[in-house]
């Protein structure tokens, strides 16, 4: 499985109260980018003799990335100035990443046989947006929540049928992190249990959930466009290398 990198669209001054100690968002996201790159090198070029022995450890390291991106999708949703713009940016980079995603990891598949992880993150974002609106209603609240659950089920089905990266497992991880956002330890524990049930290999994602517990609410020094652009850019390099080595 592969991961992506989406920065939060948090508004300046709209951040939650930050702790003095802990790990800021920039550090967590840069670590996720490094883990993702390690994972993707193995997934794309693992057939090379020089990488065969390192293949499995590199894939295990890569499990760090996806939970971090899901966590910050929820953070971005909470603090974004413009949620439509946030969703639009994810969708744009999903489109910009698709060709090289398939060429890097599934060269025998057609161009829409597998969809990159930005599609999963977009579906997760839409899911929590629908749920958020339902939870804020006053009249016929139960009906709205039931309708929201049906919509989320439909989005999970779409993730499964379209074969997005992490499929419905990723969408529901975002929903879980959103539903329990006020209780971070419980949210991270539930998220870890769920993703491990969905795919037992994700047990190696434990360091990500542990480090997210240490998140201090600070943004840190970062450029959101780096996190958006890195995903399609590094996939281009991997796709070219895979074609060059004839893997």
DRENPA-3360 file (N, C-alpha, C; in nm, 2 decimals, always signed):
BEGIN
1 = XXXXXXXX = +0.08/-0.12/+0.00/+0.00/+0.00/+0.00/+0.09/+0.12/+0.00 ~ +0.03/+0.23/-0.05/+0.11/+0.36/-0.06/+0.04/+0.46/+0.03 ~ +0.11/+0.57/+0.05/+0.05/+0.68/+0.13/+0.06/+0.81/+0.05 ~ +0.01/+0.91/+0.11/+0.02/+1.05/+0.05/+0.06/+1.15/+0.15 ~ +0.06/+1.27/+0.10/+0.10/+1.38/+0.19/+0.02/+1.51/+0.17 ~ -0.07/+1.53/+0.27/-0.16/+1.64/+0.26/-0.13/+1.73/+0.38 ~ -0.10/+1.85/+0.36/-0.08/+1.95/+0.47/-0.21/+2.00/+0.51 ~ -0.22/+2.05/+0.64/-0.34/+2.11/+0.69/-0.36/+2.24/+0.63;
9 = XXXXXXXX = -0.48/+2.28/+0.61/-0.52/+2.42/+0.56/-0.56/+2.50/+0.68 ~ -0.49/+2.49/+0.79/-0.54/+2.56/+0.91/-0.52/+2.71/+0.90 ~ -0.62/+2.78/+0.95/-0.62/+2.92/+0.94/-0.52/+2.98/+1.05 ~ -0.45/+3.08/+1.01/-0.37/+3.15/+1.11/-0.45/+3.21/+1.22 ~ -0.41/+3.18/+1.34/-0.49/+3.22/+1.46/-0.61/+3.14/+1.49 ~ -0.63/+3.03/+1.41/-0.75/+2.95/+1.44/-0.70/+2.81/+1.50 ~ -0.58/+2.80/+1.54/-0.52/+2.68/+1.59/-0.58/+2.65/+1.73 ~ -0.58/+2.52/+1.77/-0.62/+2.50/+1.91/-0.51/+2.54/+2.00;
17 = XXXXXXXX = -0.54/+2.55/+2.13/-0.44/+2.60/+2.23/-0.33/+2.50/+2.23 ~ -0.21/+2.55/+2.21/-0.09/+2.46/+2.19/-0.02/+2.44/+2.32 ~ +0.04/+2.32/+2.34/+0.12/+2.29/+2.45/+0.27/+2.33/+2.42 ~ +0.34/+2.36/+2.53/+0.48/+2.41/+2.52/+0.56/+2.30/+2.47 ~ +0.54/+2.18/+2.52/+0.62/+2.06/+2.49/+0.55/+1.97/+2.39 ~ +0.63/+1.88/+2.33/+0.57/+1.78/+2.24/+0.62/+1.80/+2.09 ~ +0.55/+1.75/+2.00/+0.60/+1.75/+1.86/+0.50/+1.83/+1.78 ~ +0.55/+1.92/+1.70/+0.46/+2.00/+1.62/+0.42/+1.93/+1.49;
25 = XXXXXXXX = +0.33/+1.99/+1.41/+0.27/+1.93/+1.29/+0.38/+1.92/+1.18 ~ +0.47/+2.02/+1.17/+0.57/+2.01/+1.07/+0.66/+1.89/+1.09 ~ +0.71/+1.87/+1.21/+0.79/+1.75/+1.23/+0.72/+1.62/+1.20 ~ +0.60/+1.61/+1.24/+0.52/+1.49/+1.22/+0.51/+1.47/+1.07 ~ +0.48/+1.57/+0.99/+0.46/+1.56/+0.85/+0.58/+1.53/+0.77 ~ +0.70/+1.59/+0.81/+0.82/+1.57/+0.75/+0.87/+1.42/+0.77 ~ +0.84/+1.37/+0.89/+0.87/+1.23/+0.92/+0.78/+1.14/+0.84 ~ +0.66/+1.18/+0.82/+0.57/+1.10/+0.74/+0.61/+1.10/+0.59;
33 = XXXXXXXX = +0.66/+1.21/+0.54/+0.71/+1.22/+0.40/+0.83/+1.13/+0.39 ~ +0.92/+1.13/+0.49/+1.04/+1.04/+0.48/+1.00/+0.90/+0.48 ~ +0.91/+0.86/+0.57/+0.86/+0.72/+0.58/+0.79/+0.68/+0.45 ~ +0.71/+0.77/+0.39/+0.64/+0.74/+0.26/+0.74/+0.72/+0.15 ~ +0.84/+0.80/+0.15/+0.95/+0.79/+0.04/+1.02/+0.65/+0.05 ~ +1.05/+0.62/+0.18/+1.12/+0.49/+0.20/+1.03/+0.37/+0.15 ~ +0.90/+0.38/+0.19/+0.80/+0.28/+0.15/+0.79/+0.27/+0.00 ~ +0.78/+0.38/-0.07/+0.75/+0.39/-0.21/+0.87/+0.34/-0.29;
41 = XXXXXXXX = +0.99/+0.37/-0.24/+1.11/+0.32/-0.31/+1.11/+0.17/-0.31 ~ +1.07/+0.11/-0.20/+1.07/-0.04/-0.19/+0.96/-0.09/-0.27 ~ +0.84/-0.03/-0.27/+0.72/-0.08/-0.35/+0.75/-0.07/-0.50 ~ +0.82/+0.03/-0.54/+0.84/+0.05/-0.68/+0.96/-0.02/-0.74 ~ +1.07/-0.01/-0.66/+1.20/-0.06/-0.71/+1.25/-0.18/-0.63 ~ +1.16/-0.24/-0.55/+1.20/-0.35/-0.46/+1.26/-0.47/-0.53 ~ +1.23/-0.49/-0.66/+1.28/-0.60/-0.74/+1.43/-0.59/-0.77 ~ +1.48/-0.47/-0.76/+1.63/-0.46/-0.78/+1.71/-0.54/-0.68;
49 = XXXXXXXX = +1.81/-0.61/-0.72/+1.89/-0.69/-0.63/+1.94/-0.61/-0.51 ~ +1.98/-0.49/-0.53/+2.03/-0.41/-0.42/+1.93/-0.38/-0.31 ~ +1.80/-0.39/-0.35/+1.69/-0.36/-0.25/+1.62/-0.48/-0.20 ~ +1.65/-0.59/-0.25/+1.57/-0.71/-0.21/+1.57/-0.74/-0.06 ~ +1.69/-0.73/+0.00/+1.70/-0.76/+0.15/+1.64/-0.65/+0.23 ~ +1.63/-0.53/+0.18/+1.58/-0.41/+0.25/+1.43/-0.39/+0.23 ~ +1.37/-0.47/+0.14/+1.23/-0.45/+0.10/+1.14/-0.45/+0.21 ~ +1.14/-0.55/+0.29/+1.04/-0.56/+0.40/+1.06/-0.46/+0.51;
57 = XXXXXXXX = +1.18/-0.44/+0.56/+1.20/-0.33/+0.66/+1.15/-0.19/+0.60 ~ +1.18/-0.16/+0.48/+1.14/-0.03/+0.42/+0.98/-0.02/+0.42 ~ +0.92/-0.13/+0.38/+0.77/-0.13/+0.38/+0.71/-0.11/+0.52 ~ +0.78/-0.17/+0.62/+0.73/-0.16/+0.76/+0.75/-0.01/+0.81 ~ +0.86/+0.05/+0.77/+0.89/+0.19/+0.80/+0.78/+0.28/+0.74 ~ +0.74/+0.24/+0.62/+0.64/+0.32/+0.55/+0.50/+0.32/+0.61 ~ +0.47/+0.23/+0.70/+0.34/+0.23/+0.77/+0.32/+0.35/+0.86 ~ +0.43/+0.42/+0.89/+0.42/+0.54/+0.97/+0.34/+0.65/+0.90;
65 = XXXXXXXX = +0.34/+0.66/+0.77/+0.29/+0.78/+0.70/+0.14/+0.79/+0.70 ~ +0.06/+0.69/+0.67/-0.08/+0.71/+0.64/-0.16/+0.76/+0.76 ~ -0.13/+0.70/+0.88/-0.21/+0.75/+1.00/-0.18/+0.90/+1.02 ~ -0.06/+0.95/+1.00/-0.03/+1.09/+1.02/-0.11/+1.18/+0.92 ~ -0.12/+1.13/+0.79/-0.20/+1.21/+0.70/-0.35/+1.21/+0.73 ~ -0.40/+1.10/+0.78/-0.54/+1.09/+0.81/-0.57/+1.18/+0.93 ~ -0.48/+1.18/+1.03/-0.49/+1.27/+1.15/-0.50/+1.42/+1.11 ~ -0.41/+1.45/+1.01/-0.41/+1.60/+0.97/-0.52/+1.63/+0.87;
73 = XXXXXXXX = -0.58/+1.53/+0.81/-0.70/+1.56/+0.74/-0.81/+1.61/+0.83 ~ -0.82/+1.55/+0.95/-0.92/+1.59/+1.05/-0.88/+1.72/+1.10 ~ -0.75/+1.75/+1.13/-0.71/+1.88/+1.18/-0.74/+1.98/+1.08 ~ -0.70/+1.96/+0.95/-0.73/+2.05/+0.85/-0.88/+2.08/+0.83 ~ -0.96/+1.98/+0.85/-1.11/+2.01/+0.84/-1.15/+2.10/+0.95 ~ -1.10/+2.08/+1.07/-1.14/+2.16/+1.18/-1.10/+2.30/+1.17 ~ -0.99/+2.33/+1.12/-0.93/+2.46/+1.13/-0.91/+2.53/+0.99 ~ -0.96/+2.47/+0.89/-0.94/+2.53/+0.75/-1.03/+2.66/+0.74;
81 = XXXXXXXX = -0.98/+2.76/+0.67/-1.06/+2.88/+0.65/-1.17/+2.85/+0.54 ~ -1.13/+2.76/+0.44/-1.22/+2.74/+0.33/-1.21/+2.59/+0.30 ~ -1.31/+2.52/+0.35/-1.32/+2.37/+0.33/-1.33/+2.33/+0.18 ~ -1.40/+2.41/+0.11/-1.42/+2.38/-0.04/-1.28/+2.38/-0.10 ~ -1.20/+2.49/-0.07/-1.07/+2.50/-0.13/-0.98/+2.39/-0.08 ~ -0.99/+2.35/+0.04/-0.91/+2.24/+0.09/-0.94/+2.11/+0.02 ~ -1.07/+2.08/+0.00/-1.11/+1.96/-0.08/-1.07/+1.97/-0.23 ~ -1.08/+2.09/-0.28/-1.04/+2.11/-0.42/-0.89/+2.09/-0.44;
89 = XXXXXXXX = -0.81/+2.13/-0.34/-0.66/+2.11/-0.36/-0.63/+1.96/-0.35 ~ -0.69/+1.89/-0.26/-0.67/+1.74/-0.26/-0.71/+1.68/-0.39 ~ -0.82/+1.71/-0.44/-0.87/+1.66/-0.57/-0.78/+1.69/-0.69 ~ -0.73/+1.81/-0.69/-0.64/+1.85/-0.80/-0.51/+1.77/-0.79 ~ -0.46/+1.75/-0.68/-0.33/+1.67/-0.67/-0.36/+1.52/-0.68 ~ -0.48/+1.48/-0.66/-0.51/+1.34/-0.69/-0.51/+1.32/-0.84 ~ -0.56/+1.41/-0.92/-0.56/+1.41/-1.06/-0.41/+1.41/-1.11 ~ -0.34/+1.51/-1.06/-0.20/+1.53/-1.10/-0.11/+1.41/-1.07;
97 = XXXXXXXX = -0.15/+1.33/-0.97/-0.07/+1.21/-0.93/-0.10/+1.08/-0.99 ~ -0.22/+1.07/-1.06/-0.27/+0.94/-1.10/-0.19/+0.86/-1.20 ~ -0.14/+0.93/-1.30/-0.07/+0.86/-1.41/+0.06/+0.80/-1.35 ~ +0.14/+0.88/-1.28/+0.27/+0.83/-1.23/+0.25/+0.74/-1.11 ~ +0.14/+0.75/-1.04/+0.11/+0.65/-0.94/+0.09/+0.51/-1.00 ~ +0.02/+0.50/-1.10/+0.00/+0.37/-1.17/+0.13/+0.32/-1.23 ~ +0.20/+0.41/-1.30/+0.33/+0.37/-1.36/+0.43/+0.33/-1.26 ~ +0.43/+0.39/-1.14/+0.53/+0.35/-1.04/+0.50/+0.22/-0.97;
105 = XXXXXXXX = +0.37/+0.19/-0.95/+0.34/+0.08/-0.87/+0.26/-0.03/-0.94 ~ +0.18/+0.00/-1.04/+0.10/-0.10/-1.11/+0.11/-0.08/-1.26 ~ +0.23/-0.10/-1.32/+0.25/-0.07/-1.46/+0.17/-0.15/-1.55 ~ +0.12/-0.27/-1.51/+0.04/-0.36/-1.59/-0.10/-0.32/-1.58 ~ -0.14/-0.23/-1.49/-0.28/-0.20/-1.48/-0.32/-0.08/-1.57 ~ -0.45/-0.07/-1.60/-0.49/+0.05/-1.68/-0.48/+0.17/-1.59 ~ -0.49/+0.29/-1.64/-0.46/+0.41/-1.57/-0.56/+0.44/-1.46 ~ -0.68/+0.38/-1.46/-0.77/+0.40/-1.35/-0.80/+0.27/-1.28;
113 = XXXXXXXX = -0.71/+0.17/-1.30/-0.73/+0.04/-1.23/-0.71/+0.05/-1.08 ~ -0.62/+0.14/-1.04/-0.60/+0.17/-0.90/-0.59/+0.32/-0.88 ~ -0.65/+0.37/-0.78/-0.65/+0.52/-0.76/-0.56/+0.56/-0.64 ~ -0.49/+0.66/-0.66/-0.39/+0.70/-0.55/-0.46/+0.75/-0.42 ~ -0.38/+0.76/-0.32/-0.43/+0.78/-0.19/-0.50/+0.91/-0.17 ~ -0.47/+1.01/-0.25/-0.54/+1.14/-0.24/-0.69/+1.12/-0.26 ~ -0.72/+1.02/-0.34/-0.87/+0.99/-0.36/-0.93/+0.94/-0.23 ~ -0.86/+0.86/-0.16/-0.90/+0.81/-0.03/-0.92/+0.92/+0.07;
121 = XXXXXXXX = -0.82/+1.01/+0.07/-0.83/+1.12/+0.16/-0.94/+1.21/+0.13 ~ -0.96/+1.23/+0.00/-1.08/+1.32/-0.04/-1.21/+1.26/+0.00 ~ -1.22/+1.13/-0.01/-1.35/+1.06/+0.03/-1.36/+1.07/+0.18 ~ -1.25/+1.06/+0.25/-1.26/+1.07/+0.40/-1.30/+1.21/+0.44 ~ -1.24/+1.31/+0.37/-1.28/+1.45/+0.40/-1.43/+1.47/+0.38 ~ -1.48/+1.43/+0.26/-1.62/+1.44/+0.24/-1.71/+1.37/+0.34 ~ -1.66/+1.25/+0.38/-1.74/+1.18/+0.49/-1.75/+1.25/+0.62 ~ -1.64/+1.31/+0.66/-1.65/+1.38/+0.79/-1.72/+1.51/+0.78;
129 = XXXXXXXX = -1.72/+1.57/+0.66/-1.80/+1.69/+0.63/-1.95/+1.67/+0.64 ~ -1.99/+1.56/+0.58/-2.13/+1.52/+0.58/-2.17/+1.49/+0.73 ~ -2.09/+1.41/+0.80/-2.12/+1.38/+0.94/-2.12/+1.50/+1.03 ~ -2.03/+1.59/+1.00/-2.02/+1.72/+1.08/-2.15/+1.80/+1.07 ~ -2.20/+1.81/+0.94/-2.33/+1.88/+0.92/-2.44/+1.81/+0.99 ~ -2.45/+1.68/+0.98/-2.56/+1.60/+1.04/-2.56/+1.62/+1.20 ~ -2.44/+1.62/+1.26/-2.43/+1.63/+1.40/-2.47/+1.77/+1.45 ~ -2.46/+1.87/+1.36/-2.49/+2.01/+1.40/-2.64/+2.04/+1.39;
137 = XXXXXXXX = -2.72/+1.95/+1.32/-2.86/+1.98/+1.31/-2.93/+1.96/+1.44 ~ -3.04/+2.03/+1.45/-3.12/+2.03/+1.57/-3.25/+1.95/+1.55 ~ -3.32/+1.99/+1.44/-3.45/+1.92/+1.41/-3.42/+1.79/+1.34 ~ -3.49/+1.69/+1.38/-3.48/+1.55/+1.32/-3.33/+1.51/+1.31 ~ -3.26/+1.53/+1.41/-3.12/+1.50/+1.42/-3.09/+1.35/+1.39 ~ -3.17/+1.27/+1.44/-3.14/+1.12/+1.42/-3.16/+1.08/+1.28 ~ -3.25/+1.15/+1.21/-3.27/+1.12/+1.06/-3.15/+1.17/+0.99 ~ -3.10/+1.29/+1.02/-2.98/+1.34/+0.95/-2.86/+1.25/+0.97;
145 = XXXXXXXX = -2.84/+1.20/+1.10/-2.73/+1.12/+1.13/-2.74/+0.99/+1.05 ~ -2.86/+0.93/+1.05/-2.88/+0.81/+0.97/-2.85/+0.82/+0.83 ~ -2.90/+0.94/+0.77/-2.87/+0.97/+0.63/-2.72/+0.98/+0.61 ~ -2.65/+1.05/+0.70/-2.51/+1.07/+0.69/-2.43/+0.94/+0.69 ~ -2.48/+0.85/+0.78/-2.42/+0.71/+0.78/-2.43/+0.64/+0.65 ~ -2.55/+0.65/+0.59/-2.57/+0.59/+0.46/-2.48/+0.65/+0.36 ~ -2.46/+0.78/+0.36/-2.37/+0.84/+0.26/-2.23/+0.80/+0.28 ~ -2.19/+0.79/+0.41/-2.05/+0.74/+0.44/-2.03/+0.60/+0.39;
153 = XXXXXXXX = -2.14/+0.51/+0.41/-2.13/+0.38/+0.36/-2.12/+0.38/+0.21 ~ -2.19/+0.47/+0.14/-2.17/+0.48/+0.00/-2.03/+0.52/-0.05 ~ -1.97/+0.61/+0.03/-1.84/+0.66/+0.00/-1.74/+0.55/+0.02 ~ -1.76/+0.47/+0.13/-1.67/+0.35/+0.15/-1.68/+0.25/+0.04 ~ -1.80/+0.23/+0.00/-1.83/+0.14/-0.12/-1.76/+0.19/-0.24 ~ -1.76/+0.32/-0.26/-1.70/+0.38/-0.38/-1.54/+0.36/-0.37 ~ -1.49/+0.38/-0.25/-1.35/+0.35/-0.23/-1.31/+0.21/-0.26 ~ -1.39/+0.12/-0.22/-1.37/-0.02/-0.24/-1.37/-0.06/-0.39;
161 = XXXXXXXX = -1.48/-0.01/-0.46/-1.50/-0.05/-0.60/-1.40/+0.03/-0.69 ~ -1.36/+0.15/-0.65/-1.27/+0.22/-0.73/-1.12/+0.18/-0.70 ~ -1.11/+0.10/-0.60/-0.97/+0.05/-0.56/-0.88/+0.16/-0.53 ~ -0.93/+0.25/-0.44/-0.84/+0.36/-0.39/-0.74/+0.30/-0.29 ~ -0.63/+0.37/-0.28/-0.53/+0.32/-0.19/-0.58/+0.32/-0.04 ~ -0.57/+0.21/+0.02/-0.63/+0.19/+0.16/-0.78/+0.17/+0.16 ~ -0.84/+0.19/+0.04/-0.99/+0.17/+0.02/-1.07/+0.22/+0.14 ~ -1.17/+0.14/+0.18/-1.26/+0.19/+0.28/-1.20/+0.19/+0.42;
169 = XXXXXXXX = -1.09/+0.12/+0.43/-1.01/+0.12/+0.56/-0.96/+0.26/+0.59 ~ -0.91/+0.32/+0.49/-0.86/+0.46/+0.51/-0.97/+0.56/+0.54 ~ -1.08/+0.55/+0.46/-1.20/+0.64/+0.48/-1.25/+0.63/+0.63 ~ -1.27/+0.50/+0.67/-1.32/+0.48/+0.81/-1.22/+0.53/+0.92 ~ -1.09/+0.52/+0.89/-0.99/+0.56/+0.99/-1.01/+0.71/+1.01 ~ -1.03/+0.79/+0.90/-1.05/+0.93/+0.91/-1.18/+0.96/+0.99 ~ -1.29/+0.88/+0.96/-1.41/+0.90/+1.03/-1.40/+0.88/+1.18 ~ -1.32/+0.77/+1.22/-1.30/+0.74/+1.36/-1.22/+0.85/+1.43;
177 = XXXXXXXX = -1.12/+0.90/+1.36/-1.04/+1.01/+1.42/-1.12/+1.13/+1.44 ~ -1.21/+1.15/+1.35/-1.30/+1.27/+1.36/-1.40/+1.25/+1.48 ~ -1.47/+1.14/+1.48/-1.57/+1.12/+1.58/-1.52/+1.13/+1.72 ~ -1.39/+1.09/+1.74/-1.33/+1.08/+1.88/-1.23/+1.19/+1.90 ~ -1.24/+1.30/+1.82/-1.13/+1.40/+1.82/-1.12/+1.47/+1.95 ~ -1.23/+1.48/+2.03/-1.22/+1.54/+2.16/-1.14/+1.45/+2.26 ~ -1.12/+1.33/+2.23/-1.05/+1.23/+2.32/-0.94/+1.17/+2.25 ~ -0.83/+1.24/+2.23/-0.72/+1.20/+2.14/-0.67/+1.06/+2.17;
185 = XXXXXXXX = -0.64/+1.03/+2.30/-0.59/+0.89/+2.33/-0.69/+0.78/+2.28 ~ -0.82/+0.80/+2.30/-0.92/+0.71/+2.26/-0.93/+0.70/+2.11 ~ -0.92/+0.82/+2.04/-0.92/+0.83/+1.90/-0.81/+0.75/+1.84 ~ -0.69/+0.77/+1.89/-0.57/+0.70/+1.83/-0.57/+0.55/+1.86 ~ -0.62/+0.52/+1.98/-0.63/+0.37/+2.01/-0.73/+0.30/+1.92 ~ -0.85/+0.37/+1.90/-0.95/+0.31/+1.82/-0.90/+0.30/+1.67 ~ -0.83/+0.41/+1.63/-0.78/+0.41/+1.49/-0.68/+0.31/+1.47 ~ -0.59/+0.28/+1.57/-0.49/+0.18/+1.55/-0.55/+0.04/+1.55;
193 = XXXXXXXX = -0.64/+0.02/+1.64/-0.71/-0.11/+1.64/-0.78/-0.14/+1.50 ~ -0.85/-0.03/+1.45/-0.92/-0.05/+1.33/-0.83/-0.08/+1.21 ~ -0.72/+0.00/+1.20/-0.64/-0.02/+1.08/-0.56/-0.15/+1.09 ~ -0.53/-0.20/+1.21/-0.47/-0.33/+1.22/-0.57/-0.44/+1.18 ~ -0.69/-0.42/+1.22/-0.80/-0.52/+1.18/-0.82/-0.52/+1.03 ~ -0.81/-0.40/+0.97/-0.83/-0.39/+0.83/-0.71/-0.46/+0.75 ~ -0.59/-0.43/+0.80/-0.47/-0.49/+0.74/-0.37/-0.52/+0.85 ~ -0.35/-0.64/+0.89/-0.26/-0.68/+1.00/-0.12/-0.62/+0.98;
201 = XXXXXXXX = -0.07/-0.59/+0.86/+0.06/-0.53/+0.84/+0.07/-0.39/+0.91 ~ -0.05/-0.33/+0.92/-0.05/-0.20/+0.98/-0.01/-0.20/+1.13 ~ +0.01/-0.31/+1.19/+0.06/-0.31/+1.32/+0.19/-0.24/+1.34 ~ +0.27/-0.23/+1.23/+0.39/-0.15/+1.23/+0.37/+0.00/+1.22 ~ +0.25/+0.04/+1.22/+0.21/+0.18/+1.22/+0.21/+0.24/+1.37 ~ +0.24/+0.15/+1.46/+0.23/+0.19/+1.60/+0.31/+0.32/+1.64 ~ +0.43/+0.33/+1.59/+0.51/+0.45/+1.62/+0.44/+0.58/+1.58 ~ +0.36/+0.57/+1.47/+0.29/+0.69/+1.42/+0.18/+0.73/+1.52;
209 = XXXXXXXX = +0.11/+0.64/+1.57/+0.00/+0.67/+1.67/+0.06/+0.71/+1.80 ~ +0.17/+0.66/+1.83/+0.24/+0.70/+1.96/+0.29/+0.84/+1.95 ~ +0.35/+0.88/+1.83/+0.40/+1.02/+1.81/+0.28/+1.12/+1.80 ~ +0.17/+1.07/+1.74/+0.06/+1.16/+1.73/+0.00/+1.20/+1.87 ~ +0.02/+1.11/+1.97/-0.01/+1.14/+2.11/+0.06/+1.26/+2.16 ~ +0.18/+1.28/+2.11/+0.27/+1.39/+2.15/+0.25/+1.52/+2.07 ~ +0.16/+1.52/+1.98/+0.13/+1.64/+1.90/+0.09/+1.75/+1.99 ~ +0.16/+1.87/+1.98/+0.14/+1.98/+2.07/+0.04/+2.08/+2.02;
217 = XXXXXXXX = -0.01/+2.06/+1.90/-0.11/+2.16/+1.85/-0.04/+2.28/+1.78 ~ +0.09/+2.28/+1.77/+0.16/+2.38/+1.70/+0.18/+2.35/+1.55 ~ +0.18/+2.44/+1.46/+0.20/+2.42/+1.32/+0.34/+2.39/+1.29 ~ +0.43/+2.47/+1.34/+0.58/+2.45/+1.31/+0.61/+2.52/+1.18 ~ +0.73/+2.52/+1.14/+0.77/+2.58/+1.01/+0.75/+2.48/+0.90 ~ +0.66/+2.52/+0.81/+0.63/+2.43/+0.69/+0.57/+2.51/+0.58 ~ +0.58/+2.45/+0.46/+0.52/+2.50/+0.34/+0.42/+2.40/+0.29 ~ +0.29/+2.44/+0.30/+0.19/+2.34/+0.27/+0.20/+2.29/+0.12;
225 = XXXXXXXX = +0.25/+2.38/+0.03/+0.26/+2.34/-0.11/+0.37/+2.23/-0.13 ~ +0.47/+2.23/-0.04/+0.57/+2.12/-0.04/+0.50/+1.99/-0.02 ~ +0.41/+1.98/+0.08/+0.35/+1.85/+0.11/+0.25/+1.81/+0.00 ~ +0.19/+1.91/-0.07/+0.10/+1.87/-0.18/+0.18/+1.83/-0.30 ~ +0.29/+1.90/-0.33/+0.36/+1.87/-0.45/+0.46/+1.76/-0.45 ~ +0.50/+1.72/-0.33/+0.60/+1.61/-0.31/+0.54/+1.48/-0.36 ~ +0.42/+1.46/-0.34/+0.36/+1.33/-0.37/+0.37/+1.30/-0.52 ~ +0.31/+1.39/-0.61/+0.32/+1.36/-0.75/+0.46/+1.37/-0.80;
233 = XXXXXXXX = +0.54/+1.46/-0.75/+0.68/+1.48/-0.80/+0.77/+1.35/-0.77 ~ +0.76/+1.30/-0.65/+0.84/+1.18/-0.63/+0.79/+1.06/-0.70 ~ +0.66/+1.05/-0.73/+0.61/+0.94/-0.81/+0.66/+0.95/-0.96 ~ +0.68/+1.07/-1.01/+0.73/+1.08/-1.14/+0.87/+1.02/-1.15 ~ +0.95/+1.05/-1.05/+1.09/+1.00/-1.04/+1.09/+0.85/-1.03 ~ +1.00/+0.79/-0.95/+1.00/+0.65/-0.93/+0.95/+0.58/-1.06 ~ +0.85/+0.64/-1.12/+0.80/+0.58/-1.25/+0.90/+0.58/-1.35 ~ +0.98/+0.69/-1.36/+1.09/+0.69/-1.46/+1.20/+0.59/-1.43;
241 = XXXXXXX = +1.23/+0.58/-1.31/+1.33/+0.48/-1.27/+1.29/+0.34/-1.29 ~ +1.16/+0.31/-1.26/+1.11/+0.18/-1.28/+1.11/+0.14/-1.43 ~ +1.07/+0.24/-1.52/+1.08/+0.21/-1.66/+1.22/+0.19/-1.71 ~ +1.31/+0.27/-1.65/+1.45/+0.26/-1.70/+1.51/+0.13/-1.66 ~ +1.48/+0.08/-1.54/+1.54/-0.05/-1.50/+1.45/-0.17/-1.55 ~ +1.34/-0.14/-1.62/+1.26/-0.25/-1.68/+1.20/-0.34/-1.58 ~ +1.16/-0.28/-1.47/+1.10/-0.37/-1.36/+0.95/-0.39/-1.39;
% end
